[in-house]
Each structure stands twice: as structure tokens, then as C-alpha cells.
Amino acid sequence: MKSLGKRASGLRLERMRDSPRYLKSEAGEGFRNVHPIQPGLRDSTERPSLGDFLCAEGRRTPQGPLPSVNPLDAWLKPTGSGLRATWLGHSTVLIEIDGLRVLTDPVWGKRASPSQLAGPKRFQPVPLALKQLPALDAVIISHDHYDHLDHGTIRELVKLQGVPFITSLGVGAHLQAWGVPPERIVELDWWEHWQHPAAELRIHATPSQHFSGRSLGDRNATLWSSLVIETPRHRVFFSGDTGLTSEYAAIRERFGGFDLVMLEVGAFHPSWGDIHLGPENALKALQHLGGGAFLPVHWGTFSLALHDWDQPAETLLELGPKQGAQLLMPRLGEAVEPAHGEPAKPWWRAADVPAHRRAKPARPARPAAETEDPRQLPPAMPWPLD
């Protein structure tokens, strides 16, 4: 399956092995998190099983579509402050920064999976088609998990736009296998940066605490990163996927404050505390980074954990104001400027109006491909899923 990607080789692999984060041991070789896990982050007694996912109770998906808007009209208007963000679902955000456009972790596929026949299905389509995106100046990809790096999206995007792809060490092997020209691939180790050749835009790879892999045999074969998007006027932080790490204090020391901070808040579990934040630890990470307008990502799109689909948002709405966080919680496709952000409102509750109060559209017949037995698919999903 082409969606599995390709392993690094040759000069790419040599450069990866030169990274301080790439280690060899009796168990094998690959990238590693560099700091011990902080006490209390991981509860190994509550580790979920596959049966827990298949038979989980609760509100794993919304009852209806989430409110969304088409951002095209908003994008035609200039940004008054010079910085604007549009959340398009999960960890996909279009950042407009001083006249430039950067797209984070683009995923337009209907499933976060190696196959579009089975696996976690997105709650609803992205607010606009991939071909409707304006001209981009850079695409950043934090790591190679399926909900952050989508084969079909990359194949289409590379045909539509002649944009550079800025990513972590090793991920370029996947991109090149899917048709991205090598000259448009930039792979960074932590604390390295890419400079736009014709604009005052820098993108830095910075530490995170996670893992990588697109199959059972390539865990940690590529690096995972957070990223900093920087111009002379503005600075934006994007977490990718991460657990709570002391490296965030080091990031603040290097860069100072941020105008916008995007942190992952969904798909968390007590046994994943070292590799996912969840809403409470996201607020702690925000403090480590020195604050700034906080746009939560990695929620409201796929069911990747056992918690209610809207639990991350509800928890942030309760705890964020008490801790002085400036929450930006726009609807899907709603462009917001951190400098002029409005107080967060629970717009997502409209998706869970009781069924007897909402007209039910007729459900189309499922295509035969949708009913295929997922057990026939290759065992390719890393664990946890992201």
C-alpha cells in the first residue's frame, strides 16, 4: 500500500543517524525522546485494549455536523493585525502571517488510516476543497502519523501548488515516494530552521515528546517535531503531537513570547500522558511557553481515543478562563485574528442537539467498499493510533 510510505535510505538515512536524537541499541535503532517522563504523566494501569476501542461507550462522535463556514470570503480581506488563523479540522490550520500563508499538517482524507475503507472516519468534510486553497508559501508537517500526514492529500497538493514542504528528519522519504520533488522537501532536526528564499519567513523545528510510525515495523524511524513560524513582526507556535515536556521552557527561552500558540488537546488517555497533552496539560504547556492566544487543535475531527468527542473543548472552556488563558475557539473554517479574538463560546454544542429535535436526513446506501471486512487490511496502524 502506497499510503504506508517509504523508509529513508542513502544520504537521507546518513543525515538522520547523525542526529543527537537518533540512537542505536540492542532493541534496534531510531529516534528517541531525550528526557525522562515527568512523574504523573503516564498511568500504565489504565492501558486501553483494542476491545476498549471497538466496544467503547459514551459520545465518541457528534450526533450531527459541527457548525462550519467557508473561509474563502474572509481570506479575500486583508488581516488588520497581520496575523490570522483558520482551523480547518484536527491539526490543519491555515496561518496568514504578514502577507504569507503557511498550512499545518494538511489532512483532507476521510479516514486517519492507511486505507480509506476502514479506520477512524472524520466527522465531516473539510470546509473547502483542497483545490480551493489560496497560493501557499509553505506547508509544514510535524510527523508521519496518519492524522497528520495523509497520502491522498499530499498527492493532490503537490499537483496543485509548487510549495515547499517543511518537515522533520526522515519524513521526506514518504513525501518523495508520493511525488514531491526532492528540491521542494526540507527536513529539519530540532533547532534547525528553513528561511524562505524571497521573504522574511523562518520556520524552525523545535522539540516535542511523541513517537512516529506508519506500520508495525517502522516505529520511531522518523523524527517528530513542534514548529515555530516566525516573521520580524509575529511568532506562532505549533505543537504537532506531544506530551508535556520541559523542552517547552527551553523553546520559550530561545524565542521569547508567541502571538499565537496552537496546542493539541484531543485524543488523550491516562496511559498516553507522556505522548499526548490533553486539555489540562495543554494549559500547563501554554504557561511553559509564556502564554499567548491559545488555539486548540487535534480535536473535533476524528475519534482517536475513548473520551467524549467534545470533552477537550468543554474542559478548556471550564478551566481556561480560570487560569487566565486567552482561548481562541473558532468554528471550522472561521478565520480569527489573535489580536482581536472574541471570548470562546460553546458553538460545538449545536452538533449534539437531541435527535428528536433535529430532522434526520436520509442516509445514503453504503458503497460495497465501505462494508469490506477491515480484518482483511494489512496490520499497519501504530499503537496508539497517533
Secondary structure, DSSP 8 states (H G I E B T S, - for coil): -GGG-----HHHHHHHHTSTTEEEETTEEEE---S---TTS--GGG---HHHHHT--S--S-SS---B---HHHHHS--SSSEEEEEEETTEEEEEETTEEEEES----SBSSSSTTSS-B-SS--SS-GGG----SEEEE---STTT--HHHHHHHHHH----EEEETTTHHHHHHTT--GGGEEEE-TT-EEE-TTSS-EEEEE-------SSTT-TTSS---EEEEE-SS-EEEE--S----THHHHHHHHH---SEEEEE-SS--GGGTTT--HHHHHHHHHHHTT--EEEEES-SS---SSS-TTHHHHHHHHHTGGGT--B----BT-EE-GGG------GGGGGG--GGGS---------GGGGS-GGGS-S---SS--
